[in-house]
Amino acid sequence: MQDKSPRNNRRRYGGVFVYLTCLFTASVILLQSSRADAQSDARGVDASPGLFRETHDRSKIAMHLRDARDKSAQGYALNQIASINPFIKPIGNAVKVDVRLDTTPDADLLDKLSKAGLTVKAKFKGLLSGTAKLSSLEAIAQNPHVTSIHPDYGARLNNAGSAPNQADATLRAAIARGTYGVDGTGINIGVLSDSINDVIGGTIAGDCLSGSASQVSGDLPPQVGVLDAGPGGGTDEGAGMAELIRDLCPGSHLAFHTAFNSISDFAQGIIELAGNSGCGYGGSHIICDDVIYYAEPMFQDGEIAQAIDTVVAGGVSYFSSAGNQTDRGIDADYLETTASGHAVHDFTGGDDPFFDVVFAQFGARITVVLQWSQPYSGTLGPGSEIDLDLYLTSSTNNWTKKIVASSTNSQGDTGTPLGDPFEIFTFAAPNPATRYIIIRRIAGSINFRLRVVIFAQGNVSFQSGVLGGPTVYGHSAAAGSMAVAAAYYGEVDSGGSLQGGPEIDVESFSSKGGDLPFYFDGAGNPLPGAPVLRFKPEITSVDGTNTSFFGSPDTDSPPDGFPNFYGTSASAPHAAAIAALMLERAANLGLTPTPAEVYSTMRSSATDIETAGIDAFSGDGLVFADDALGAICIPTVITEQPESQSVCEGNPVTFCVTATGAGPLSYQWKKDGNEISGATASCYTIDPVSAADADSYTCVVSNTCGSAESDPAILTVNVSVGPDFDGDCDVDQDDFDLFQACASGPAIPLTPGCEDRDFDTDNDVDQNDFATFQLCYSGQNIPADPNCAN
């Protein structure tokens, strides 16, 4: 299958970075301080930042928290630490942390962790999210149920009232509403994003928002359910998503829960939306989100993915943005080489341990996420038996002395699993320069698979021949989630001519998927036949359409005065809106489709775009509302089967079938499995019947859902014998009466018209002829033996 890589970003990105807005300043300061903080490796490794491997209980604590703890002990104030460490997020005199446990905590364990200094804000299974003072980290780590402590590495957004949404026409949603008489009424849709009313205002009373600017303008309904409005300071991308949904299915009830508190709160928010959509409405029938947490697993299902699978099993359809990372990914087997005496990954297969990154402008930024095919710790598994570290260096010569960014979380060794197979760093360039990514193996087997995903901002380019792999991961790759790619609505309207055609292409930033490898289940158990592959994204929808307030400055041609919402953050809610119309259409037909049936209908009715056939950027293609709704129907069911019949040759016979199903039904009769030309009605008549017609007859009844074939009806053709005077293929009392009327006795000439009773042809009807008649007598409706008169 043809890939389109490298894919150069064109002109727009959806969503925004949501971790620290001062990240650039923090990264510059981090560079200035990193060399001063170098430590000696306990095993004799070069005394360089990030090369030190913890060998005691502190190994449960992620390196970013360890560094912060050390600086706190040296007298640094918390705000100073946060300014030089982009993953430290102060909350008062504490910091945000995620704590993994090897069990689902009971009240006693939570109390012990609280006394150790952990304030729990949210929990999901064995993941606790909350706050802790830096000085309390060691005490928390000493609890035997704690497997790892990470900072909140943060999330990223994957970026009709007064604002007309072009998707309503492009996706033919208006046509679908008019054709099928639906508008989403009775369907509740939950949205997970950053915030809902930090920008548009309004009043939240109980769990119901009213009076916001978007509601006053008619871009949102008068009531929107709000289960958790968010931590504050958001962009209201959630409200922007809700506006897009509202435009396509104005009758739906909308609900919101932030995804920005923590991973565990995100997972719990999915469960809550499935049970309650606010404002007195029931649970959500459909949920969509546009958020990725950097620390979500790539090779197994994490907490958010497991929450999705839980609600999908309960009947909720789930749509997630595929992401905006184009193909800036690596999916490869680890290949070992050496650099300055250290075991490192060979990126190109040519003894190339350095992956070049060119920062062409001041402030250009990357965040690099590395994971490998080992299970996470806590309730997600035993942890990793392979220890890797991740670095960015300013030189390929004596690189251990030139590290400018690093991630050196502790993992385990063969037979001694520890920690999560996850490393991350972020770097903002203080000046145009080339830097080099290095992956170092500290311990464990050399036989594993690794994935790297790079989030980039600004003018950054990468060494050719290294990237090009998938960038979809986390809950977007959950088995129960539909990952949605993005295509610009103008590209669709032009039939593909905006990007040169002839095919319609996805946005240049839309994340690449394909067959994503999974090695472990949600508890860290190896999957049979691993790796198990999941194909993502499944479908494509459109972006770049209007909202009343959210998005990029007006880029429409000609301008219409409204901002435009770009990214898979916009395509996912459009797909969710189409699903809402589908559910109402199905309900009107008396159907209750499962999420799997919703997904398969959308995929099977999608229009192929990008490379011919299913592909790693667009999945099965672009979903149009009218096609998706048109594919919903009541399957054909045969309610009355055709009956087998026994018919005398020369007489007519009719077979009939009765069936139900949505839309027009078509019929095709078959004889012995072969179609009968012209036999396309609910009944099939043969007149007259001949001996050659004796066979098995079935009818195939079809509609747009498919077809059903009837049970076979057997036609038996009976042949008339001499004594069958009335031609009904039996010899009964009626025939005897006709015979008796012609009886003449021996040697008495025949009565004219009685010739057929003279079986022995002696010109009379006597006892001899009666004997033959008796041999053929069968009784009423019992076919006579065709050889009886011989």
Salt bridges, closest charged atoms under 4 A:
ASP3 OD2 - LYS512 NZ 2.80
ASP37 OD2 - LYS71 NZ 2.78
ASP41 OD1 - ARG43 NE 3.89
ASP46 OD2 - HIS342 NE2 3.61
GLU54 OE1 - HIS56 NE2 2.85
GLU54 OE2 - ARG58 NH2 3.08
GLU54 OE2 - ARG66 NE 3.25
ASP70 OD1 - ARG58 NH1 2.90
ASP102 OD1 - HIS145 ND1 2.84
ASP108 OD2 - LYS112 NZ 3.33
ASP111 OD2 - LYS115 NZ 3.22
GLU138 OE2 - ARG58 NH1 3.87
GLU138 OE1 - ARG69 NE 3.31
ASP152 OD1 - LYS89 NZ 3.97
ASP152 OD2 - LYS96 NZ 3.05
ASP168 OD1 - ARG177 NH1 2.73
GLU272 OE1 - HIS257 NE2 3.17
ASP289 OD1 - HIS475 NE2 2.93
GLU296 OE1 - HIS475 ND1 2.92
ASP301 OD2 - ARG534 NH2 2.92
GLU303 OE2 - ARG100 NH1 2.51
ASP331 OD1 - ARG449 NE 2.81
GLU336 OE1 - ARG441 NE 2.59
ASP387 OD2 - ARG53 NE 2.51
ASP420 OD2 - ARG100 NE 3.22
ASP420 OD2 - HIS150 NE2 2.88
GLU503 OE2 - LYS4 NZ 2.81
ASP505 OD1 - LYS4 NZ 2.46
GLU507 OE1 - ARG10 NH2 2.69
GLU507 OE2 - ARG12 NE 2.94
GLU538 OE2 - LYS536 NZ 2.73
GLU610 OE1 - LYS4 NZ 3.48
GLU610 OE2 - ARG7 NH2 3.69
ASP620 OD2 - ARG603 NE 2.45
ASP626 OD1 - ARG172 NE 2.85
ASP627 OD2 - ARG172 NH2 2.94
ASP756 OD1 - ARG757 NH1 2.54
